[in-house]
Amino acid sequence: MAEDHATTRNFTDVYVCQKCNATNRSASGMPAKCRKCQSKRFRLKKKKKKTAA
Ligand SMILES: [Zn+2]
């Protein structure tokens, strides 16, 4: 089912590198290092697209 695929995707965490702003996906926890600059500093990306207004 397509819906199952979407659910799996939503569980995948996306981290943004604080050095080069590259997005790094990780199934669980933080990535070991940035795929672009090998930095280990990340922040969790917010996935909400709806705005409060
Ligand atoms: Zn980076």
mmCIF file of the protein (N, C-alpha, C, O) and its ligand, coordinates in Angstrom:
data_MODEL
# 
_entry.id   MODEL 
# 
loop_
_entity.id 
_entity.type 
_entity.pdbx_number_of_molecules 
1 polymer     1 
2 non-polymer 1 
# 
_entity_poly.entity_id                      1 
_entity_poly.type                           'polypeptide(L)' 
_entity_poly.nstd_linkage                   no 
_entity_poly.nstd_monomer                   no 
_entity_poly.pdbx_seq_one_letter_code       MAEDHATTRNFTDVYVCQKCNATNRSASGMPAKCRKCQSKRFRLKKKKKKTAA 
_entity_poly.pdbx_seq_one_letter_code_can   MAEDHATTRNFTDVYVCQKCNATNRSASGMPAKCRKCQSKRFRLKKKKKKTAA 
_entity_poly.pdbx_strand_id                 A 
# 
loop_
_entity_poly_seq.entity_id 
_entity_poly_seq.num 
_entity_poly_seq.mon_id 
_entity_poly_seq.hetero 
1 1  MET n 
1 2  ALA n 
1 3  GLU n 
1 4  ASP n 
1 5  HIS n 
1 6  ALA n 
1 7  THR n 
1 8  THR n 
1 9  ARG n 
1 10 ASN n 
1 11 PHE n 
1 12 THR n 
1 13 ASP n 
1 14 VAL n 
1 15 TYR n 
1 16 VAL n 
1 17 CYS n 
1 18 GLN n 
1 19 LYS n 
1 20 CYS n 
1 21 ASN n 
1 22 ALA n 
1 23 THR n 
1 24 ASN n 
1 25 ARG n 
1 26 SER n 
1 27 ALA n 
1 28 SER n 
1 29 GLY n 
1 30 MET n 
1 31 PRO n 
1 32 ALA n 
1 33 LYS n 
1 34 CYS n 
1 35 ARG n 
1 36 LYS n 
1 37 CYS n 
1 38 GLN n 
1 39 SER n 
1 40 LYS n 
1 41 ARG n 
1 42 PHE n 
1 43 ARG n 
1 44 LEU n 
1 45 LYS n 
1 46 LYS n 
1 47 LYS n 
1 48 LYS n 
1 49 LYS n 
1 50 LYS n 
1 51 THR n 
1 52 ALA n 
1 53 ALA n 
# 
loop_
_struct_asym.id 
_struct_asym.entity_id 
A 1 
B 2 
# 
loop_
_chem_comp.id 
_chem_comp.type 
_chem_comp.mon_nstd_flag 
ALA 'L-peptide linking' y 
ARG 'L-peptide linking' y 
ASN 'L-peptide linking' y 
ASP 'L-peptide linking' y 
CYS 'L-peptide linking' y 
GLN 'L-peptide linking' y 
GLU 'L-peptide linking' y 
GLY 'peptide linking'   y 
HIS 'L-peptide linking' y 
LEU 'L-peptide linking' y 
LYS 'L-peptide linking' y 
MET 'L-peptide linking' y 
PHE 'L-peptide linking' y 
PRO 'L-peptide linking' y 
SER 'L-peptide linking' y 
THR 'L-peptide linking' y 
TYR 'L-peptide linking' y 
VAL 'L-peptide linking' y 
ZN  non-polymer         . 
# 
_pdbx_entity_nonpoly.entity_id   2 
_pdbx_entity_nonpoly.name        ? 
_pdbx_entity_nonpoly.comp_id     ZN 
# 
_pdbx_nonpoly_scheme.asym_id         B 
_pdbx_nonpoly_scheme.entity_id       2 
_pdbx_nonpoly_scheme.mon_id          ZN 
_pdbx_nonpoly_scheme.ndb_seq_num     1 
_pdbx_nonpoly_scheme.pdb_seq_num     101 
_pdbx_nonpoly_scheme.auth_seq_num    101 
_pdbx_nonpoly_scheme.pdb_mon_id      ZN 
_pdbx_nonpoly_scheme.auth_mon_id     ZN 
_pdbx_nonpoly_scheme.pdb_strand_id   A 
_pdbx_nonpoly_scheme.pdb_ins_code    . 
# 
loop_
_atom_site.group_PDB 
_atom_site.id 
_atom_site.type_symbol 
_atom_site.label_atom_id 
_atom_site.label_alt_id 
_atom_site.label_comp_id 
_atom_site.label_asym_id 
_atom_site.label_entity_id 
_atom_site.label_seq_id 
_atom_site.pdbx_PDB_ins_code 
_atom_site.Cartn_x 
_atom_site.Cartn_y 
_atom_site.Cartn_z 
_atom_site.occupancy 
_atom_site.B_iso_or_equiv 
_atom_site.pdbx_formal_charge 
_atom_site.auth_seq_id 
_atom_site.auth_comp_id 
_atom_site.auth_asym_id 
_atom_site.auth_atom_id 
_atom_site.pdbx_PDB_model_num 
ATOM   1   N  N  . MET A 1 1  ? 0.828  -1.211 0.000  1.00 0.00 ? 1   MET A N  1 
ATOM   2   C  CA . MET A 1 1  ? 0.000  0.000  0.000  1.00 0.00 ? 1   MET A CA 1 
ATOM   3   C  C  . MET A 1 1  ? 0.859  1.258  0.000  1.00 0.00 ? 1   MET A C  1 
ATOM   4   O  O  . MET A 1 1  ? 1.903  1.305  0.651  1.00 0.00 ? 1   MET A O  1 
ATOM   5   N  N  . ALA A 1 2  ? 0.432  2.241  -0.708 1.00 0.00 ? 2   ALA A N  1 
ATOM   6   C  CA . ALA A 1 2  ? 1.177  3.495  -0.767 1.00 0.00 ? 2   ALA A CA 1 
ATOM   7   C  C  . ALA A 1 2  ? 1.178  4.187  0.596  1.00 0.00 ? 2   ALA A C  1 
ATOM   8   O  O  . ALA A 1 2  ? 2.133  4.869  0.970  1.00 0.00 ? 2   ALA A O  1 
ATOM   9   N  N  . GLU A 1 3  ? 0.096  3.993  1.311  1.00 0.00 ? 3   GLU A N  1 
ATOM   10  C  CA . GLU A 1 3  ? -0.008 4.659  2.605  1.00 0.00 ? 3   GLU A CA 1 
ATOM   11  C  C  . GLU A 1 3  ? 1.052  4.141  3.592  1.00 0.00 ? 3   GLU A C  1 
ATOM   12  O  O  . GLU A 1 3  ? 1.596  4.900  4.395  1.00 0.00 ? 3   GLU A O  1 
ATOM   13  N  N  . ASP A 1 4  ? 1.325  2.854  3.513  1.00 0.00 ? 4   ASP A N  1 
ATOM   14  C  CA . ASP A 1 4  ? 2.345  2.269  4.383  1.00 0.00 ? 4   ASP A CA 1 
ATOM   15  C  C  . ASP A 1 4  ? 3.725  2.866  4.081  1.00 0.00 ? 4   ASP A C  1 
ATOM   16  O  O  . ASP A 1 4  ? 4.523  3.115  4.985  1.00 0.00 ? 4   ASP A O  1 
ATOM   17  N  N  . HIS A 1 5  ? 3.975  3.082  2.827  1.00 0.00 ? 5   HIS A N  1 
ATOM   18  C  CA . HIS A 1 5  ? 5.265  3.658  2.436  1.00 0.00 ? 5   HIS A CA 1 
ATOM   19  C  C  . HIS A 1 5  ? 5.411  5.061  3.020  1.00 0.00 ? 5   HIS A C  1 
ATOM   20  O  O  . HIS A 1 5  ? 6.467  5.433  3.533  1.00 0.00 ? 5   HIS A O  1 
ATOM   21  N  N  . ALA A 1 6  ? 4.337  5.821  2.931  1.00 0.00 ? 6   ALA A N  1 
ATOM   22  C  CA . ALA A 1 6  ? 4.360  7.178  3.447  1.00 0.00 ? 6   ALA A CA 1 
ATOM   23  C  C  . ALA A 1 6  ? 4.593  7.189  4.960  1.00 0.00 ? 6   ALA A C  1 
ATOM   24  O  O  . ALA A 1 6  ? 5.320  8.034  5.482  1.00 0.00 ? 6   ALA A O  1 
ATOM   25  N  N  . THR A 1 7  ? 3.973  6.248  5.643  1.00 0.00 ? 7   THR A N  1 
ATOM   26  C  CA . THR A 1 7  ? 4.137  6.164  7.095  1.00 0.00 ? 7   THR A CA 1 
ATOM   27  C  C  . THR A 1 7  ? 5.591  5.888  7.455  1.00 0.00 ? 7   THR A C  1 
ATOM   28  O  O  . THR A 1 7  ? 6.136  6.478  8.389  1.00 0.00 ? 7   THR A O  1 
ATOM   29  N  N  . THR A 1 8  ? 6.205  4.991  6.708  1.00 0.00 ? 8   THR A N  1 
ATOM   30  C  CA . THR A 1 8  ? 7.608  4.670  6.968  1.00 0.00 ? 8   THR A CA 1 
ATOM   31  C  C  . THR A 1 8  ? 8.481  5.904  6.781  1.00 0.00 ? 8   THR A C  1 
ATOM   32  O  O  . THR A 1 8  ? 9.413  6.150  7.546  1.00 0.00 ? 8   THR A O  1 
ATOM   33  N  N  . ARG A 1 9  ? 8.162  6.661  5.762  1.00 0.00 ? 9   ARG A N  1 
ATOM   34  C  CA . ARG A 1 9  ? 8.929  7.871  5.488  1.00 0.00 ? 9   ARG A CA 1 
ATOM   35  C  C  . ARG A 1 9  ? 8.815  8.873  6.633  1.00 0.00 ? 9   ARG A C  1 
ATOM   36  O  O  . ARG A 1 9  ? 9.790  9.525  7.006  1.00 0.00 ? 9   ARG A O  1 
ATOM   37  N  N  . ASN A 1 10 ? 7.615  8.981  7.179  1.00 0.00 ? 10  ASN A N  1 
ATOM   38  C  CA . ASN A 1 10 ? 7.398  9.956  8.242  1.00 0.00 ? 10  ASN A CA 1 
ATOM   39  C  C  . ASN A 1 10 ? 8.183  9.613  9.505  1.00 0.00 ? 10  ASN A C  1 
ATOM   40  O  O  . ASN A 1 10 ? 8.474  10.492 10.316 1.00 0.00 ? 10  ASN A O  1 
ATOM   41  N  N  . PHE A 1 11 ? 8.521  8.346  9.671  1.00 0.00 ? 11  PHE A N  1 
ATOM   42  C  CA . PHE A 1 11 ? 9.290  7.945  10.845 1.00 0.00 ? 11  PHE A CA 1 
ATOM   43  C  C  . PHE A 1 11 ? 10.777 8.206  10.666 1.00 0.00 ? 11  PHE A C  1 
ATOM   44  O  O  . PHE A 1 11 ? 11.544 8.140  11.627 1.00 0.00 ? 11  PHE A O  1 
ATOM   45  N  N  . THR A 1 12 ? 11.181 8.498  9.450  1.00 0.00 ? 12  THR A N  1 
ATOM   46  C  CA . THR A 1 12 ? 12.595 8.762  9.201  1.00 0.00 ? 12  THR A CA 1 
ATOM   47  C  C  . THR A 1 12 ? 12.932 10.183 9.654  1.00 0.00 ? 12  THR A C  1 
ATOM   48  O  O  . THR A 1 12 ? 12.331 11.153 9.193  1.00 0.00 ? 12  THR A O  1 
ATOM   49  N  N  . ASP A 1 13 ? 13.889 10.285 10.551 1.00 0.00 ? 13  ASP A N  1 
ATOM   50  C  CA . ASP A 1 13 ? 14.289 11.589 11.043 1.00 0.00 ? 13  ASP A CA 1 
ATOM   51  C  C  . ASP A 1 13 ? 15.172 12.297 10.023 1.00 0.00 ? 13  ASP A C  1 
ATOM   52  O  O  . ASP A 1 13 ? 15.992 11.678 9.345  1.00 0.00 ? 13  ASP A O  1 
ATOM   53  N  N  . VAL A 1 14 ? 14.987 13.576 9.935  1.00 0.00 ? 14  VAL A N  1 
ATOM   54  C  CA . VAL A 1 14 ? 15.816 14.379 9.040  1.00 0.00 ? 14  VAL A CA 1 
ATOM   55  C  C  . VAL A 1 14 ? 16.593 15.387 9.882  1.00 0.00 ? 14  VAL A C  1 
ATOM   56  O  O  . VAL A 1 14 ? 16.014 16.169 10.637 1.00 0.00 ? 14  VAL A O  1 
ATOM   57  N  N  . TYR A 1 15 ? 17.887 15.353 9.740  1.00 0.00 ? 15  TYR A N  1 
ATOM   58  C  CA . TYR A 1 15 ? 18.733 16.278 10.477 1.00 0.00 ? 15  TYR A CA 1 
ATOM   59  C  C  . TYR A 1 15 ? 19.381 17.267 9.518  1.00 0.00 ? 15  TYR A C  1 
ATOM   60  O  O  . TYR A 1 15 ? 19.719 16.922 8.385  1.00 0.00 ? 15  TYR A O  1 
ATOM   61  N  N  . VAL A 1 16 ? 19.547 18.484 9.980  1.00 0.00 ? 16  VAL A N  1 
ATOM   62  C  CA . VAL A 1 16 ? 20.169 19.517 9.164  1.00 0.00 ? 16  VAL A CA 1 
ATOM   63  C  C  . VAL A 1 16 ? 21.538 19.841 9.745  1.00 0.00 ? 16  VAL A C  1 
ATOM   64  O  O  . VAL A 1 16 ? 21.673 20.123 10.936 1.00 0.00 ? 16  VAL A O  1 
ATOM   65  N  N  . CYS A 1 17 ? 22.538 19.795 8.896  1.00 0.00 ? 17  CYS A N  1 
ATOM   66  C  CA . CYS A 1 17 ? 23.895 20.103 9.321  1.00 0.00 ? 17  CYS A CA 1 
ATOM   67  C  C  . CYS A 1 17 ? 23.980 21.573 9.730  1.00 0.00 ? 17  CYS A C  1 
ATOM   68  O  O  . CYS A 1 17 ? 23.496 22.453 9.017  1.00 0.00 ? 17  CYS A O  1 
ATOM   69  N  N  . GLN A 1 18 ? 24.595 21.829 10.877 1.00 0.00 ? 18  GLN A N  1 
ATOM   70  C  CA . GLN A 1 18 ? 24.703 23.212 11.338 1.00 0.00 ? 18  GLN A CA 1 
ATOM   71  C  C  . GLN A 1 18 ? 25.887 23.926 10.703 1.00 0.00 ? 18  GLN A C  1 
ATOM   72  O  O  . GLN A 1 18 ? 26.091 25.122 10.915 1.00 0.00 ? 18  GLN A O  1 
ATOM   73  N  N  . LYS A 1 19 ? 26.645 23.202 9.941  1.00 0.00 ? 19  LYS A N  1 
ATOM   74  C  CA . LYS A 1 19 ? 27.815 23.806 9.301  1.00 0.00 ? 19  LYS A CA 1 
ATOM   75  C  C  . LYS A 1 19 ? 27.523 24.186 7.848  1.00 0.00 ? 19  LYS A C  1 
ATOM   76  O  O  . LYS A 1 19 ? 27.854 25.288 7.410  1.00 0.00 ? 19  LYS A O  1 
ATOM   77  N  N  . CYS A 1 20 ? 26.896 23.261 7.101  1.00 0.00 ? 20  CYS A N  1 
ATOM   78  C  CA . CYS A 1 20 ? 26.646 23.524 5.682  1.00 0.00 ? 20  CYS A CA 1 
ATOM   79  C  C  . CYS A 1 20 ? 25.164 23.449 5.326  1.00 0.00 ? 20  CYS A C  1 
ATOM   80  O  O  . CYS A 1 20 ? 24.794 23.632 4.167  1.00 0.00 ? 20  CYS A O  1 
ATOM   81  N  N  . ASN A 1 21 ? 24.312 23.179 6.325  1.00 0.00 ? 21  ASN A N  1 
ATOM   82  C  CA . ASN A 1 21 ? 22.863 23.143 6.108  1.00 0.00 ? 21  ASN A CA 1 
ATOM   83  C  C  . ASN A 1 21 ? 22.392 22.013 5.195  1.00 0.00 ? 21  ASN A C  1 
ATOM   84  O  O  . ASN A 1 21 ? 21.279 22.067 4.673  1.00 0.00 ? 21  ASN A O  1 
ATOM   85  N  N  . ALA A 1 22 ? 23.206 21.015 5.000  1.00 0.00 ? 22  ALA A N  1 
ATOM   86  C  CA . ALA A 1 22 ? 22.767 19.861 4.216  1.00 0.00 ? 22  ALA A CA 1 
ATOM   87  C  C  . ALA A 1 22 ? 21.818 19.022 5.052  1.00 0.00 ? 22  ALA A C  1 
ATOM   88  O  O  . ALA A 1 22 ? 21.987 18.898 6.265  1.00 0.00 ? 22  ALA A O  1 
ATOM   89  N  N  . THR A 1 23 ? 20.814 18.446 4.395  1.00 0.00 ? 23  THR A N  1 
ATOM   90  C  CA . THR A 1 23 ? 19.897 17.561 5.116  1.00 0.00 ? 23  THR A CA 1 
ATOM   91  C  C  . THR A 1 23 ? 20.452 16.147 5.098  1.00 0.00 ? 23  THR A C  1 
ATOM   92  O  O  . THR A 1 23 ? 20.890 15.642 4.064  1.00 0.00 ? 23  THR A O  1 
ATOM   93  N  N  . ASN A 1 24 ? 20.423 15.522 6.269  1.00 0.00 ? 24  ASN A N  1 
ATOM   94  C  CA . ASN A 1 24 ? 20.908 14.156 6.396  1.00 0.00 ? 24  ASN A CA 1 
ATOM   95  C  C  . ASN A 1 24 ? 19.813 13.313 7.013  1.00 0.00 ? 24  ASN A C  1 
ATOM   96  O  O  . ASN A 1 24 ? 19.348 13.606 8.114  1.00 0.00 ? 24  ASN A O  1 
ATOM   97  N  N  . ARG A 1 25 ? 19.397 12.269 6.315  1.00 0.00 ? 25  ARG A N  1 
ATOM   98  C  CA . ARG A 1 25 ? 18.338 11.396 6.825  1.00 0.00 ? 25  ARG A CA 1 
ATOM   99  C  C  . ARG A 1 25 ? 18.934 10.244 7.606  1.00 0.00 ? 25  ARG A C  1 
ATOM   100 O  O  . ARG A 1 25 ? 19.962 9.678  7.233  1.00 0.00 ? 25  ARG A O  1 
ATOM   101 N  N  . SER A 1 26 ? 18.264 9.912  8.699  1.00 0.00 ? 26  SER A N  1 
ATOM   102 C  CA . SER A 1 26 ? 18.713 8.791  9.507  1.00 0.00 ? 26  SER A CA 1 
ATOM   103 C  C  . SER A 1 26 ? 17.505 8.029  10.021 1.00 0.00 ? 26  SER A C  1 
ATOM   104 O  O  . SER A 1 26 ? 16.536 8.632  10.483 1.00 0.00 ? 26  SER A O  1 
ATOM   105 N  N  . ALA A 1 27 ? 17.559 6.723  9.944  1.00 0.00 ? 27  ALA A N  1 
ATOM   106 C  CA . ALA A 1 27 ? 16.423 5.908  10.358 1.00 0.00 ? 27  ALA A CA 1 
ATOM   107 C  C  . ALA A 1 27 ? 16.180 6.041  11.856 1.00 0.00 ? 27  ALA A C  1 
ATOM   108 O  O  . ALA A 1 27 ? 15.032 6.024  12.300 1.00 0.00 ? 27  ALA A O  1 
ATOM   109 N  N  . SER A 1 28 ? 17.235 6.171  12.630 1.00 0.00 ? 28  SER A N  1 
ATOM   110 C  CA . SER A 1 28 ? 17.082 6.309  14.082 1.00 0.00 ? 28  SER A CA 1 
ATOM   111 C  C  . SER A 1 28 ? 18.293 7.036  14.648 1.00 0.00 ? 28  SER A C  1 
ATOM   112 O  O  . SER A 1 28 ? 19.435 6.638  14.416 1.00 0.00 ? 28  SER A O  1 
ATOM   113 N  N  . GLY A 1 29 ? 18.034 8.098  15.387 1.00 0.00 ? 29  GLY A N  1 
ATOM   114 C  CA . GLY A 1 29 ? 19.119 8.844  15.991 1.00 0.00 ? 29  GLY A CA 1 
ATOM   115 C  C  . GLY A 1 29 ? 19.839 9.734  14.994 1.00 0.00 ? 29  GLY A C  1 
ATOM   116 O  O  . GLY A 1 29 ? 19.426 9.859  13.841 1.00 0.00 ? 29  GLY A O  1 
ATOM   117 N  N  . MET A 1 30 ? 20.893 10.334 15.439 1.00 0.00 ? 30  MET A N  1 
ATOM   118 C  CA . MET A 1 30 ? 21.632 11.253 14.584 1.00 0.00 ? 30  MET A CA 1 
ATOM   119 C  C  . MET A 1 30 ? 22.528 10.503 13.613 1.00 0.00 ? 30  MET A C  1 
ATOM   120 O  O  . MET A 1 30 ? 23.013 9.414  13.918 1.00 0.00 ? 30  MET A O  1 
ATOM   121 N  N  . PRO A 1 31 ? 22.744 11.084 12.451 1.00 0.00 ? 31  PRO A N  1 
ATOM   122 C  CA . PRO A 1 31 ? 23.726 10.517 11.531 1.00 0.00 ? 31  PRO A CA 1 
ATOM   123 C  C  . PRO A 1 31 ? 25.122 10.597 12.149 1.00 0.00 ? 31  PRO A C  1 
ATOM   124 O  O  . PRO A 1 31 ? 25.388 11.458 12.987 1.00 0.00 ? 31  PRO A O  1 
ATOM   125 N  N  . ALA A 1 32 ? 25.996 9.709  11.736 1.00 0.00 ? 32  ALA A N  1 
ATOM   126 C  CA . ALA A 1 32 ? 27.362 9.715  12.272 1.00 0.00 ? 32  ALA A CA 1 
ATOM   127 C  C  . ALA A 1 32 ? 28.080 10.999 11.891 1.00 0.00 ? 32  ALA A C  1 
ATOM   128 O  O  . ALA A 1 32 ? 28.807 11.587 12.691 1.00 0.00 ? 32  ALA A O  1 
ATOM   129 N  N  . LYS A 1 33 ? 27.859 11.422 10.645 1.00 0.00 ? 33  LYS A N  1 
ATOM   130 C  CA . LYS A 1 33 ? 28.488 12.653 10.179 1.00 0.00 ? 33  LYS A CA 1 
ATOM   131 C  C  . LYS A 1 33 ? 27.765 13.156 8.947  1.00 0.00 ? 33  LYS A C  1 
ATOM   132 O  O  . LYS A 1 33 ? 27.048 12.408 8.283  1.00 0.00 ? 33  LYS A O  1 
ATOM   133 N  N  . CYS A 1 34 ? 27.961 14.437 8.645  1.00 0.00 ? 34  CYS A N  1 
ATOM   134 C  CA . CYS A 1 34 ? 27.316 15.043 7.492  1.00 0.00 ? 34  CYS A CA 1 
ATOM   135 C  C  . CYS A 1 34 ? 27.824 14.407 6.202  1.00 0.00 ? 34  CYS A C  1 
ATOM   136 O  O  . CYS A 1 34 ? 29.015 14.139 6.045  1.00 0.00 ? 34  CYS A O  1 
ATOM   137 N  N  . ARG A 1 35 ? 26.889 14.174 5.287  1.00 0.00 ? 35  ARG A N  1 
ATOM   138 C  CA . ARG A 1 35 ? 27.276 13.539 4.024  1.00 0.00 ? 35  ARG A CA 1 
ATOM   139 C  C  . ARG A 1 35 ? 28.067 14.480 3.134  1.00 0.00 ? 35  ARG A C  1 
ATOM   140 O  O  . ARG A 1 35 ? 28.709 14.042 2.179  1.00 0.00 ? 35  ARG A O  1 
ATOM   141 N  N  . LYS A 1 36 ? 28.025 15.767 3.437  1.00 0.00 ? 36  LYS A N  1 
ATOM   142 C  CA . LYS A 1 36 ? 28.715 16.737 2.588  1.00 0.00 ? 36  LYS A CA 1 
ATOM   143 C  C  . LYS A 1 36 ? 30.034 17.207 3.191  1.00 0.00 ? 36  LYS A C  1 
ATOM   144 O  O  . LYS A 1 36 ? 31.070 17.206 2.526  1.00 0.00 ? 36  LYS A O  1 
ATOM   145 N  N  . CYS A 1 37 ? 29.979 17.614 4.476  1.00 0.00 ? 37  CYS A N  1 
ATOM   146 C  CA . CYS A 1 37 ? 31.160 18.245 5.064  1.00 0.00 ? 37  CYS A CA 1 
ATOM   147 C  C  . CYS A 1 37 ? 31.737 17.430 6.218  1.00 0.00 ? 37  CYS A C  1 
ATOM   148 O  O  . CYS A 1 37 ? 32.721 17.841 6.832  1.00 0.00 ? 37  CYS A O  1 
ATOM   149 N  N  . GLN A 1 38 ? 31.130 16.271 6.519  1.00 0.00 ? 38  GLN A N  1 
ATOM   150 C  CA . GLN A 1 38 ? 31.616 15.382 7.578  1.00 0.00 ? 38  GLN A CA 1 
ATOM   151 C  C  . GLN A 1 38 ? 31.539 15.991 8.969  1.00 0.00 ? 38  GLN A C  1 
ATOM   152 O  O  . GLN A 1 38 ? 32.163 15.493 9.907  1.00 0.00 ? 38  GLN A O  1 
ATOM   153 N  N  . SER A 1 39 ? 30.773 17.073 9.103  1.00 0.00 ? 39  SER A N  1 
ATOM   154 C  CA . SER A 1 39 ? 30.565 17.656 10.411 1.00 0.00 ? 39  SER A CA 1 
ATOM   155 C  C  . SER A 1 39 ? 29.680 16.743 11.259 1.00 0.00 ? 39  SER A C  1 
ATOM   156 O  O  . SER A 1 39 ? 28.897 15.959 10.722 1.00 0.00 ? 39  SER A O  1 
ATOM   157 N  N  . LYS A 1 40 ? 29.804 16.845 12.573 1.00 0.00 ? 40  LYS A N  1 
ATOM   158 C  CA . LYS A 1 40 ? 28.972 16.022 13.456 1.00 0.00 ? 40  LYS A CA 1 
ATOM   159 C  C  . LYS A 1 40 ? 27.928 16.854 14.190 1.00 0.00 ? 40  LYS A C  1 
ATOM   160 O  O  . LYS A 1 40 ? 27.267 16.367 15.107 1.00 0.00 ? 40  LYS A O  1 
ATOM   161 N  N  . ARG A 1 41 ? 27.786 18.087 13.789 1.00 0.00 ? 41  ARG A N  1 
ATOM   162 C  CA . ARG A 1 41 ? 26.817 18.968 14.441 1.00 0.00 ? 41  ARG A CA 1 
ATOM   163 C  C  . ARG A 1 41 ? 25.524 18.998 13.627 1.00 0.00 ? 41  ARG A C  1 
ATOM   164 O  O  . ARG A 1 41 ? 25.525 19.363 12.451 1.00 0.00 ? 41  ARG A O  1 
ATOM   165 N  N  . PHE A 1 42 ? 24.436 18.611 14.264 1.00 0.00 ? 42  PHE A N  1 
ATOM   166 C  CA . PHE A 1 42 ? 23.154 18.570 13.585 1.00 0.00 ? 42  PHE A CA 1 
ATOM   167 C  C  . PHE A 1 42 ? 22.066 19.175 14.436 1.00 0.00 ? 42  PHE A C  1 
ATOM   168 O  O  . PHE A 1 42 ? 22.181 19.259 15.659 1.00 0.00 ? 42  PHE A O  1 
ATOM   169 N  N  . ARG A 1 43 ? 21.002 19.598 13.768 1.00 0.00 ? 43  ARG A N  1 
ATOM   170 C  CA . ARG A 1 43 ? 19.768 19.914 14.469 1.00 0.00 ? 43  ARG A CA 1 
ATOM   171 C  C  . ARG A 1 43 ? 18.654 19.139 13.774 1.00 0.00 ? 43  ARG A C  1 
ATOM   172 O  O  . ARG A 1 43 ? 18.740 18.835 12.584 1.00 0.00 ? 43  ARG A O  1 
ATOM   173 N  N  . LEU A 1 44 ? 17.603 18.822 14.538 1.00 0.00 ? 44  LEU A N  1 
ATOM   174 C  CA . LEU A 1 44 ? 16.492 18.072 13.976 1.00 0.00 ? 44  LEU A CA 1 
ATOM   175 C  C  . LEU A 1 44 ? 15.599 19.002 13.163 1.00 0.00 ? 44  LEU A C  1 
ATOM   176 O  O  . LEU A 1 44 ? 15.194 20.068 13.625 1.00 0.00 ? 44  LEU A O  1 
ATOM   177 N  N  . LYS A 1 45 ? 15.307 18.568 11.945 1.00 0.00 ? 45  LYS A N  1 
ATOM   178 C  CA . LYS A 1 45 ? 14.486 19.396 11.083 1.00 0.00 ? 45  LYS A CA 1 
ATOM   179 C  C  . LYS A 1 45 ? 13.020 19.186 11.400 1.00 0.00 ? 45  LYS A C  1 
ATOM   180 O  O  . LYS A 1 45 ? 12.565 18.055 11.572 1.00 0.00 ? 45  LYS A O  1 
ATOM   181 N  N  . LYS A 1 46 ? 12.282 20.285 11.476 1.00 0.00 ? 46  LYS A N  1 
ATOM   182 C  CA . LYS A 1 46 ? 10.834 20.207 11.688 1.00 0.00 ? 46  LYS A CA 1 
ATOM   183 C  C  . LYS A 1 46 ? 10.154 19.850 10.381 1.00 0.00 ? 46  LYS A C  1 
ATOM   184 O  O  . LYS A 1 46 ? 10.442 20.431 9.335  1.00 0.00 ? 46  LYS A O  1 
ATOM   185 N  N  . LYS A 1 47 ? 9.246  18.886 10.453 1.00 0.00 ? 47  LYS A N  1 
ATOM   186 C  CA . LYS A 1 47 ? 8.631  18.415 9.224  1.00 0.00 ? 47  LYS A CA 1 
ATOM   187 C  C  . LYS A 1 47 ? 7.218  18.946 9.005  1.00 0.00 ? 47  LYS A C  1 
ATOM   188 O  O  . LYS A 1 47 ? 6.587  18.644 7.993  1.00 0.00 ? 47  LYS A O  1 
ATOM   189 N  N  . LYS A 1 48 ? 6.723  19.738 9.959  1.00 0.00 ? 48  LYS A N  1 
ATOM   190 C  CA . LYS A 1 48 ? 5.385  20.299 9.794  1.00 0.00 ? 48  LYS A CA 1 
ATOM   191 C  C  . LYS A 1 48 ? 5.364  21.321 8.672  1.00 0.00 ? 48  LYS A C  1 
ATOM   192 O  O  . LYS A 1 48 ? 6.222  22.200 8.596  1.00 0.00 ? 48  LYS A O  1 
ATOM   193 N  N  . LYS A 1 49 ? 4.385  21.196 7.815  1.00 0.00 ? 49  LYS A N  1 
ATOM   194 C  CA . LYS A 1 49 ? 4.276  22.138 6.708  1.00 0.00 ? 49  LYS A CA 1 
ATOM   195 C  C  . LYS A 1 49 ? 3.121  23.118 6.914  1.00 0.00 ? 49  LYS A C  1 
ATOM   196 O  O  . LYS A 1 49 ? 3.090  24.186 6.302  1.00 0.00 ? 49  LYS A O  1 
ATOM   197 N  N  . LYS A 1 50 ? 2.192  22.759 7.762  1.00 0.00 ? 50  LYS A N  1 
ATOM   198 C  CA . LYS A 1 50 ? 1.039  23.632 7.987  1.00 0.00 ? 50  LYS A CA 1 
ATOM   199 C  C  . LYS A 1 50 ? 1.437  24.803 8.875  1.00 0.00 ? 50  LYS A C  1 
ATOM   200 O  O  . LYS A 1 50 ? 2.210  24.655 9.821  1.00 0.00 ? 50  LYS A O  1 
ATOM   201 N  N  . THR A 1 51 ? 0.894  25.964 8.549  1.00 0.00 ? 51  THR A N  1 
ATOM   202 C  CA . THR A 1 51 ? 1.137  27.133 9.379  1.00 0.00 ? 51  THR A CA 1 
ATOM   203 C  C  . THR A 1 51 ? -0.058 27.366 10.309 1.00 0.00 ? 51  THR A C  1 
ATOM   204 O  O  . THR A 1 51 ? -1.178 26.961 10.000 1.00 0.00 ? 51  THR A O  1 
ATOM   205 N  N  . ALA A 1 52 ? 0.181  28.007 11.421 1.00 0.00 ? 52  ALA A N  1 
ATOM   206 C  CA . ALA A 1 52 ? -0.857 28.201 12.434 1.00 0.00 ? 52  ALA A CA 1 
ATOM   207 C  C  . ALA A 1 52 ? -1.988 29.082 11.929 1.00 0.00 ? 52  ALA A C  1 
ATOM   208 O  O  . ALA A 1 52 ? -3.138 28.910 12.332 1.00 0.00 ? 52  ALA A O  1 
ATOM   209 N  N  . ALA A 1 53 ? -1.677 30.008 11.065 1.00 0.00 ? 53  ALA A N  1 
ATOM   210 C  CA . ALA A 1 53 ? -2.700 30.925 10.587 1.00 0.00 ? 53  ALA A CA 1 
ATOM   211 C  C  . ALA A 1 53 ? -3.610 30.215 9.574  1.00 0.00 ? 53  ALA A C  1 
ATOM   212 O  O  . ALA A 1 53 ? -4.544 30.823 9.050  1.00 0.00 ? 53  ALA A O  1 
HETATM 213 ZN ZN . ZN  B 2 .  ? 27.545 19.571 6.606  1.00 0.00 2 101 ZN  A ZN 1 
# 
